[in-house]
Amino acid sequence: MARADLAAAVADLPGATVDVYDGGAEPAAPDEVEFYVPVLLPSPASLEIMARMPRLRVVQLQTAGYDGVVPHLPAGVTLCNARGAHDAGTAEWAVGAIIASLRRFPEFAASQRAGRWDYRHTPALADSRVLLVGYGAIGRAVERRLAPFEVEITRVASRPRDGVHGVAELPGLVPHADVVVLLVPATPQTKGLVDADLLARMKDGALLVNAARGSVVDTAALVAETAAGRLRAALDVTDPEPLPADHPLWRTPGVFLTPHVAGSTPASSRRIARLVREQARRYLTGEPLENVMFP
């Protein structure tokens, strides 16, 4: 297990023997591991060690994303993600970031530190058109939280369905959105999805909110649009990540940055612990696992 609280969550299960591994130094007996929970943001060492686990049968992630883990997954091992555990935290961050950016909270905080009474009108969320790009569990959670704010929501997913547009329609949808929220997983199909062309199609003054992965956005194109003052952005993820101290995104006006913390909440930790316990119980009793991504 990756954390002491996760180990405690499963320690009383019949047949379970639990060790805590933080992704650093070699654990005591990797050759005995059957059910493995890597650290929240897996380090290279925490992934490479799977090759030294001959008895490994299940890898249970603490995140919904799994693209970086697949290349290290031994043949025949079941990979499960933590779909649902971070929905509340990520949705809260997305709505909070939208409001903070539209109402100019970062700028007002800077004025407060400078002792400057910087009165001005700001945009508002009310009456805005919000485009949700990625309409899975987190997208639905964001929509529920936006419901009281009197906005018009347009939904986009990888494939169109009733009430949901397909991703191929994005070029025709972004020009009408005041806020574009990215919630898609990191896949080869979503890499660079928001490129220079799509950013250029966004309306002047629109806000791009990235709660997905940094690789979804062309960083250089985003810097160009925000530095020119045409677009604003709220980013919990970047490419590269962590963002180097000398990167222009840190100092670009209209860009609000947080260090990949959207899902890092006590609620997420509790839900991960419940998921890990249930998955371990299912494994020990031979029941089907949930959230199976591979094989």
Secondary structure as the mmCIF struct_conf table of DSSP 4:
data_model
#
loop_
_struct_conf.conf_type_id
_struct_conf.id
_struct_conf.beg_label_comp_id
_struct_conf.beg_label_asym_id
_struct_conf.beg_label_seq_id
_struct_conf.end_label_comp_id
_struct_conf.end_label_asym_id
_struct_conf.end_label_seq_id
BEND BEND1 ARG A 3 ARG A 3
HELX_RH_AL_P HELX_RH_AL_P1 ALA A 4 VAL A 10
TURN_TY1_P TURN_TY1_P1 ALA A 11 ASP A 12
BEND BEND2 LEU A 13 LEU A 13
TURN_TY1_P TURN_TY1_P2 PRO A 14 GLY A 15
BEND BEND3 GLY A 23 ALA A 25
HELX_LH_PP_P HELX_LH_PP_P1 GLU A 26 PRO A 27
BEND BEND4 ALA A 28 ALA A 28
HELX_RH_3T_P HELX_RH_3T_P1 PRO A 30 GLU A 32
BEND BEND5 GLU A 34 GLU A 34
STRN STRN1 PHE A 35 TYR A 36
BEND BEND6 LEU A 40 LEU A 41
HELX_RH_AL_P HELX_RH_AL_P2 PRO A 44 GLU A 48
HELX_RH_3T_P HELX_RH_3T_P2 ILE A 49 ARG A 52
TURN_TY1_P TURN_TY1_P3 PRO A 54 ARG A 55
STRN STRN2 VAL A 58 GLN A 60
BEND BEND7 GLN A 62 ALA A 64
TURN_TY1_P TURN_TY1_P4 ASP A 67 VAL A 69
HELX_RH_3T_P HELX_RH_3T_P3 VAL A 70 HIS A 72
HELX_LH_PP_P HELX_LH_PP_P2 LEU A 73 PRO A 74
TURN_TY1_P TURN_TY1_P5 ALA A 75 GLY A 76
STRN STRN3 THR A 78 CYS A 80
TURN_TY1_P TURN_TY1_P6 ARG A 83 HIS A 86
HELX_RH_AL_P HELX_RH_AL_P3 ASP A 87 LEU A 102
TURN_TY1_P TURN_TY1_P7 ARG A 103 ARG A 104
HELX_RH_AL_P HELX_RH_AL_P4 PHE A 105 ALA A 114
TURN_TY1_P TURN_TY1_P8 GLY A 115 GLY A 115
BEND BEND8 LEU A 125 LEU A 125
TURN_TY1_P TURN_TY1_P9 ALA A 126 ASP A 127
STRN STRN4 ARG A 129 VAL A 133
BEND BEND9 GLY A 136 GLY A 136
HELX_RH_AL_P HELX_RH_AL_P5 ALA A 137 LEU A 146
HELX_RH_3T_P HELX_RH_3T_P4 ALA A 147 PHE A 149
STRN STRN5 GLU A 152 ALA A 157
BEND BEND10 SER A 158 ARG A 159
STRN STRN6 ARG A 161 ARG A 161
TURN_TY1_P TURN_TY1_P10 ASP A 162 GLY A 163
STRN STRN7 VAL A 164 VAL A 164
STRN STRN8 HIS A 165 GLY A 166
HELX_RH_3T_P HELX_RH_3T_P5 VAL A 167 GLU A 169
HELX_RH_AL_P HELX_RH_AL_P6 LEU A 170 LEU A 173
HELX_RH_3T_P HELX_RH_3T_P6 VAL A 174 HIS A 176
BEND BEND11 ASP A 178 ASP A 178
STRN STRN9 VAL A 179 LEU A 182
TURN_TY1_P TURN_TY1_P11 PRO A 188 GLY A 192
STRN STRN10 VAL A 194 VAL A 194
HELX_RH_AL_P HELX_RH_AL_P7 ALA A 196 ARG A 201
BEND BEND12 MET A 202 MET A 202
HELX_LH_PP_P HELX_LH_PP_P3 LYS A 203 LYS A 203
TURN_TY1_P TURN_TY1_P12 ASP A 204 GLY A 205
STRN STRN11 LEU A 207 ASN A 210
BEND BEND13 ALA A 212 ALA A 212
HELX_RH_3T_P HELX_RH_3T_P7 GLY A 214 VAL A 216
STRN STRN12 VAL A 217 VAL A 217
HELX_RH_AL_P HELX_RH_AL_P8 THR A 219 ALA A 227
TURN_TY1_P TURN_TY1_P13 ALA A 228 GLY A 229
BEND BEND14 ARG A 230 ARG A 230
STRN STRN13 ARG A 232 LEU A 235
BEND BEND15 ASP A 236 ASP A 236
BEND BEND16 ASP A 239 PRO A 242
HELX_LH_PP_P HELX_LH_PP_P4 LEU A 243 PRO A 244
TURN_TY1_P TURN_TY1_P14 ALA A 245 ASP A 246
HELX_RH_3T_P HELX_RH_3T_P8 PRO A 248 ARG A 251
TURN_TY1_P TURN_TY1_P15 PRO A 253 GLY A 254
STRN STRN14 VAL A 255 LEU A 257
BEND BEND17 HIS A 260 HIS A 260
TURN_TY1_P TURN_TY1_P16 ALA A 262 GLY A 263
BEND BEND18 THR A 265 THR A 265
HELX_RH_AL_P HELX_RH_AL_P9 PRO A 266 THR A 285
TURN_TY1_P TURN_TY1_P17 GLY A 286 GLY A 286
HELX_LH_PP_P HELX_LH_PP_P5 GLU A 287 LEU A 289
BEND BEND19 GLU A 290 ASN A 291
STRN STRN15 VAL A 292 PHE A 294
#
